[in-house]
Amino acid sequence: LLGRTLVGSLTLGGRSVFPADLNPTPWLALLVACAVPAAAVGVTLFALRGVVIEPLGVVRTAKPRKRRIWWRLLLPLAGLGLLAPLTGRGNDHGRFNTWQVSGGVVLLLIGITALLPWLLERLVGAISGGPVSWQLAVRRLQVDSGGAARLANGIAVAVAGAIALQMTFAGAEGSYTKDTGQDPGRATISILVPSGHEAGADSVARQVAAAPGIVRTVPVTGFSAARAPKTDGDDITVTVGTCEALAELARLDGCADGDAFALNTAAGTPDPGATARPGERLYGGNVHGFAGIDGAPAEAPVAFTFPAGARTATPREDPTGNLRSGLLLTPSAAPKGLGFSQSAQIYVQVDESRPDGLDRARTAAFKADPLATAMTLKQSGRDGNFSAVRTGLFFGAAGVMILIGSSLLVSQLEQLRERRRLLSALVAFGTKRSTLSVSVLWQTALPIGLGLGLATGIGVALGSVLLRMANQPVRIDWASVLAMTGVGGGVVALVTLLSLPPLLRLMRPEGLRTE
């Protein structure tokens, strides 16, 4: 409940959520409230099955048995055995046995909790020598590696599950990503300017070009033309721009102000219904006689002549991926006084070396015309729902790790409190406080580092199996692997940092007092 009230003020990776998005399901909350105490009691009874508890606190020394590996390997192998038969089912519309999938995933993740104590015991048992802080940490882990492994298991399982999920979504990303046809190499932003007079687009383009980080601006305007005013026939699309602008729309064999071009169709010849003959008289602007804005009188169409020296040109896709048709006119060949019966578009190239170039371009466009719309051009576009789910998974995994980190902090502080007399005695014998602080860091970093390494391996293996089940090529998404591992390592570093102040207090001489 506390986290829910604070989540609205937190931002991660430029994204955040509303508190209302985190409404818990009542029956799930009740299940957690009952299942967690029951699980705690069950685990405690299982762990104490070989312990004798006596009222006088008698301690019996016995040689601890070494952990066995054979049954620990059975868990992940059983998980792989459940998932392997489902390979290639992605073409079957995702018809999976959900219990089989869930069982396989759970067994693989539980395998981490079984393997980590054995690996940690073998690792610390083979270590010797090193600085005093290192020896203190290793000896502590040699005496009780199980407690350290239990602290690392939660982070390891969360990291492994998160890596597997992120790998699965990254592998399926191609199915949700489509080519937009846009060319960011020619224009970074496309600005749509509302209808207005001829100079509107040029004015906006000049103001945007004056902003820092803008390489160039290319404005084009467009209007509809017809062979007769107030016609109900097909319109002829007319685009007006400088030679530089028209070169973005068609392949020209030469251009100068005053030139005009008729665009070819896919067959290589102009479409008679969508173009005009050189020297033909046309009408441009409000050719359908639409009424003006707010009851204003309708604008009259403007008569003009398509230049007699017009040439044909082959259209090319503009930076937004659109293929234009109709006529191309340079400013001297275009009619004047079209008023609001025209549209404008500005292609803006931003210096990519400036991280604030996009923001400056959008700000300049808004200042020039608050009604202008700036659209960032991207070569590929991703399905919005897919992006939202993947982002939600990252936030969820990070949140789970933070919760596990808070539990890890409580366990760490409890262990330090239990060792208060030992720490105070070491300080009394002349051990440096910095040495003890670093030893505590090593005691946390060593099992957590081993756990993250094991989690990365099992997470990648689980992600690969899930991708094969979805009939997708196996591709390791190293960005997700590093991100999840980094979040886990960051949580551990934060827990260690927060445990240092209590550690320093426990090293005081008062810790030697006892009844």
DOSE-242539 format. One record per residue (C-alpha): x, y, z; residue in one letter. Coordinates in steps of 0.05 Angstrom, whole numbers. Example, Ala and Ser with C-alpha at 12.3 -4.5 7.8 and 13.67 -1.06 7.14 Angstrom:
      px      py      pz  resn
     246     -90     156     A
     273     -21     143     S
This chain:
      px      py      pz  resn
       0       0       0     L
      57      47      15     L
      91      33     -51     G
      26      44     -87     R
      19     115     -59     T
      91     132     -80     L
      93     100    -149     V
      60     160    -183     G
     121     203    -167     S
     173     153    -192     L
     200     153    -262     T
     242      97    -292     L
     270     102    -363     G
     225     162    -378     G
     162     123    -359     R
     117     120    -299     S
      50      92    -278     V
     -11     117    -240     F
     -28      91    -171     P
     -95      69    -199     A
     -58      20    -245     D
     -36     -20    -183     L
    -103     -39    -154     N
     -93    -109    -123     P
    -143    -163    -136     T
    -177    -177     -68     P
    -176    -253     -73     W
    -103    -253     -93     L
     -86    -208     -34     A
    -123    -255      12     L
     -87    -315     -18     L
     -19    -281      -5     V
     -39    -264      66     A
     -55    -338      79     C
      -1    -371      36     A
      59    -333      61     V
      51    -351     136     P
      34    -422     117     A
      96    -427      73     A
     139    -397     128     A
     114    -449     178     V
     124    -505     129     G
     195    -484     111     V
     214    -476     184     T
     188    -545     204     L
     225    -576     144     F
     290    -539     162     A
     287    -559     236     L
     273    -633     223     R
     345    -651     241     G
     355    -601     298     V
     350    -617     372     V
     326    -557     413     I
     342    -561     488     E
     322    -513     543     P
     394    -504     569     L
     421    -487     500     G
     468    -546     496     V
     510    -544     433     V
     529    -609     401     R
     584    -607     350     T
     578    -652     289     A
     613    -654     223     K
     568    -623     171     P
     550    -666     113     R
     570    -642      44     K
     514    -623      -2     R
     499    -673     -57     R
     492    -652    -129     I
     453    -708    -162     W
     384    -690    -138     W
     397    -616    -149     R
     408    -629    -223     L
     343    -667    -229     L
     301    -604    -219     L
     326    -564    -280     P
     331    -627    -322     L
     259    -644    -305     A
     239    -573    -325     G
     274    -579    -392     L
     242    -647    -401     G
     173    -616    -393     L
     187    -558    -441     L
     226    -596    -495     A
     165    -632    -525     P
     131    -565    -537     L
     185    -540    -584     T
     158    -510    -649     G
      86    -500    -626     R
      88    -427    -645     G
      56    -443    -712     N
      -2    -477    -676     D
     -33    -411    -654     H
       0    -416    -586     G
     -38    -478    -564     R
       5    -500    -506     F
     -10    -542    -445     N
      -7    -486    -395     T
       5    -532    -336     W
      63    -565    -372     Q
      93    -498    -389     V
      84    -471    -319     S
     112    -534    -287     G
     174    -533    -332     G
     188    -460    -318     V
     178    -467    -243     V
     224    -528    -240     L
     279    -491    -277     L
     274    -431    -231     L
     272    -475    -169     I
     334    -509    -196     G
     371    -444    -183     I
     354    -447    -109     T
     379    -519    -106     A
     443    -509    -145     L
     466    -443    -115     L
     482    -470     -44     P
     522    -528     -74     W
     561    -482    -120     L
     575    -432     -64     L
     599    -487     -17     E
     647    -514     -69     R
     672    -445     -88     L
     687    -419     -17     V
     716    -487       3     G
     770    -480     -50     A
     789    -408     -33     I
     847    -390      13     S
     892    -331      25     G
     882    -259       6     G
     872    -195      46     P
     846    -196     117     V
     777    -172      96     S
     773    -226      43     W
     795    -280      91     Q
     743    -258     143     L
     688    -260      90     A
     709    -327      61     V
     716    -360     130     R
     647    -335     149     R
     619    -365      85     L
     656    -430      97     Q
     624    -436     166     V
     554    -420     141     D
     546    -417      66     S
     473    -437      69     G
     450    -371      99     G
     487    -331      47     A
     458    -374      -9     A
     387    -363      17     R
     398    -288      14     L
     422    -292     -58     A
     368    -341     -82     N
     313    -290     -86     G
     352    -242    -129     I
     378    -299    -173     A
     308    -327    -187     V
     280    -258    -203     A
     338    -242    -250     V
     333    -309    -285     A
     258    -303    -296     G
     264    -231    -320     A
     320    -249    -369     I
     279    -307    -397     A
     217    -263    -407     L
     256    -206    -438     Q
     291    -254    -485     M
     225    -284    -506     T
     195    -216    -522     F
     258    -192    -557     A
     258    -255    -600     G
     185    -244    -620     A
     196    -170    -632     E
     202    -180    -707     G
     130    -204    -711     S
     107    -139    -679     Y
     154     -92    -716     T
     138     -66    -786     K
     176     -23    -835     D
     143      46    -838     T
     175      65    -904     G
     200     129    -872     Q
     272     152    -884     D
     303     186    -823     P
     366     195    -863     G
     332     248    -906     R
     288     280    -853     A
     284     271    -778     T
     218     307    -767     I
     158     322    -811     S
     119     384    -790     I
      47     392    -814     L
      27     465    -817     V
     -48     483    -815     P
     -80     514    -876     S
     -60     586    -888     G
     -28     635    -936     H
      30     618    -981     E
      83     648    -935     A
      61     609    -874     G
     103     547    -888     A
     164     588    -908     D
     159     629    -844     S
     154     567    -800     V
     212     535    -838     A
     256     596    -827     R
     242     599    -752     Q
     255     524    -744     V
     319     529    -785     A
     344     583    -738     A
     341     536    -678     A
     407     505    -655     P
     420     435    -681     G
     378     441    -744     I
     415     420    -807     V
     363     441    -859     R
     288     452    -870     T
     251     436    -934     V
     180     465    -939     P
     129     442    -990     V
      57     465   -1000     T
       0     431   -1035     G
     -70     445   -1062     F
    -123     414   -1105     S
    -135     434   -1177     A
    -189     419   -1228     A
    -206     435   -1300     R
    -269     473   -1280     A
    -289     512   -1216     P
    -337     479   -1167     K
    -329     412   -1201     T
    -348     345   -1174     D
    -297     308   -1215     G
    -229     281   -1195     D
    -180     330   -1165     D
    -109     341   -1190     I
     -59     343   -1134     T
     -10     400   -1141     V
      54     406   -1099     T
      94     471   -1096     V
     165     477   -1072     G
     235     498   -1089     T
     278     454   -1133     C
     310     425   -1070     E
     241     408   -1043     A
     216     378   -1109     L
     279     335   -1113     A
     254     301   -1049     E
     190     282   -1085     L
     213     263   -1156     A
     274     246   -1197     R
     287     310   -1237     L
     333     317   -1297     D
     345     389   -1281     G
     307     444   -1247     C
     303     520   -1243     A
     252     568   -1213     D
     193     572   -1261     G
     196     498   -1281     D
     137     451   -1276     A
     132     375   -1279     F
      77     323   -1289     A
      89     260   -1249     L
      89     193   -1283     N
      49     133   -1258     T
      78      65   -1242     A
      70      47   -1316     A
     117     105   -1334     G
      65     151   -1367     T
      24     208   -1336     P
     -47     190   -1315     D
     -93     233   -1357     P
    -144     239   -1300     G
     -93     258   -1248     A
     -50     307   -1287     T
     -54     362   -1339     A
     -26     377   -1408     R
      26     432   -1416     P
      -9     498   -1429     G
     -76     473   -1402     E
    -118     522   -1360     R
    -134     498   -1290     L
    -167     524   -1227     Y
    -134     516   -1159     G
    -155     523   -1087     G
    -228     517   -1066     N
    -249     481   -1129     V
    -310     449   -1094     H
    -339     514   -1067     G
    -336     496    -993     F
    -360     549    -945     A
    -310     589    -905     G
    -294     580    -831     I
    -346     607    -782     D
    -395     627    -836     G
    -344     666    -877     A
    -358     670    -952     P
    -329     614    -994     A
    -262     628   -1026     E
    -263     632   -1101     A
    -217     584   -1139     P
    -157     616   -1173     V
    -146     605   -1247     A
     -76     590   -1272     F
     -43     558   -1332     T
       1     497   -1327     F
      66     520   -1360     P
      74     501   -1433     A
     145     479   -1421     G
     127     429   -1367     A
     165     363   -1368     R
     150     294   -1341     T
     185     266   -1279     A
     185     200   -1242     T
     160     204   -1171     P
     201     179   -1112     R
     180     165   -1041     E
     185     227    -998     D
     218     223    -929     P
     152     200    -898     T
     147     142    -947     G
      90     171    -989     N
      91     169   -1065     L
      62     232   -1094     R
      22     241   -1158     S
      -4     299   -1199     G
      36     362   -1214     L
      99     394   -1186     L
     108     469   -1190     L
     164     515   -1170     T
     143     579   -1134     P
     145     623   -1197     S
      99     576   -1235     A
      48     569   -1178     A
     -16     610   -1172     P
     -22     662   -1117     K
     -79     680   -1069     G
    -102     610   -1053     L
    -115     630    -980     G
    -134     574    -933     F
    -147     523    -989     S
     -78     492    -985     Q
     -36     451    -938     S
      38     454    -920     A
      91     405    -896     Q
     162     417    -873     I
     217     364    -873     Y
     268     379    -819     V
     337     347    -814     Q
     365     348    -743     V
     438     342    -723     D
     439     274    -690     E
     501     291    -651     S
     460     339    -608     R
     416     300    -559     P
     368     359    -552     D
     360     370    -627     G
     290     339    -631     L
     265     378    -572     D
     291     443    -600     R
     259     430    -668     A
     191     415    -636     R
     196     477    -591     T
     214     521    -651     A
     155     493    -691     A
     107     507    -633     F
     133     578    -625     K
     125     590    -699     A
      55     561    -702     D
      22     531    -640     P
     -24     490    -685     L
      33     457    -723     A
      42     382    -713     T
     112     352    -710     A
     120     278    -725     M
     185     241    -713     T
     204     196    -771     L
     226     125    -756     K
     248      70    -803     Q
     208      18    -765     S
     148      20    -719     G
     130     -27    -662     R
      61     -48    -641     D
      39      -5    -582     G
      10     -62    -542     N
      74    -103    -550     F
     116     -44    -526     S
      70     -33    -467     A
      73    -106    -446     V
     149    -109    -452     R
     157     -43    -413     T
     109     -69    -360     G
     150    -133    -353     L
     213     -92    -342     F
     178     -49    -289     F
     149    -110    -256     G
     216    -146    -253     A
     250     -85    -226     A
     195     -77    -173     G
     201    -149    -152     V
     276    -142    -144     M
     267     -80    -102     I
     219    -118     -57     L
     268    -175     -52     I
     322    -124     -37     G
     282     -98      22     S
     276    -169      49     S
     350    -178      37     L
     364    -115      77     L
     323    -141     136     V
     360    -207     135     S
     427    -173     130     Q
     412    -128     189     L
     389    -188     230     E
     453    -226     215     Q
     495    -166     235     L
     456    -160     300     R
     469    -233     317     E
     544    -222     306     R
     547    -158     347     R
     592    -188     402     R
     639    -219     350     L
     645    -153     312     L
     658    -114     377     S
     710    -165     398     A
     747    -160     332     L
     749     -84     338     V
     773     -90     410     A
     830    -134     386     F
     851     -80     337     G
     816     -98     273     T
     803     -37     230     K
     731     -17     221     R
     743      -9     146     S
     768     -81     143     T
     705    -106     175     L
     661     -63     130     S
     696     -90      68     V
     690    -161      95     S
     614    -152     101     V
     614    -126      30     L
     651    -189       6     W
     603    -234      45     Q
     546    -204       5     T
     580    -194     -62     A
     609    -264     -68     L
     544    -304     -63     P
     504    -251    -101     I
     556    -250    -157     G
     554    -326    -162     L
     478    -324    -160     G
     474    -272    -215     L
     522    -314    -258     G
     479    -376    -247     L
     416    -336    -260     A
     443    -309    -325     T
     460    -379    -350     G
     393    -409    -331     I
     355    -347    -354     G
     387    -350    -422     V
     374    -425    -426     A
     301    -416    -406     L
     293    -358    -455     G
     323    -401    -511     S
     274    -458    -496     V
     215    -410    -496     L
     237    -381    -562     L
     242    -450    -593     R
     172    -465    -566     M
     147    -402    -600     A
     182    -425    -664     N
     226    -363    -664     Q
     301    -362    -677     P
     343    -363    -615     V
     376    -295    -605     R
     406    -272    -539     I
     383    -202    -523     D
     445    -179    -487     W
     414    -111    -472     A
     360    -144    -431     S
     410    -192    -399     V
     455    -134    -378     L
     396     -91    -356     A
     365    -145    -311     M
     433    -165    -283     T
     450     -92    -272     G
     384     -80    -234     V
     398    -141    -190     G
     469    -118    -177     G
     446     -48    -162     G
     395     -72    -112     V
     449    -112     -76     V
     497     -53     -76     A
     442      -9     -47     L
     427     -60       7     V
     501     -64      26     T
     506      11      29     L
     445      17      74     L
     473     -37     121     S
     538       1     133     L
     512      52     185     P
     482      -3     230     P
     547     -42     221     L
     588      16     247     L
     543      23     307     R
     549     -51     323     L
     625     -45     326     M
     623      -2     389     R
     650     -29     455     P
     580     -32     483     E
     570     -94     440     G
     615    -134     487     L
     566    -126     545     R
     524    -187     560     T
     483    -217     617     E
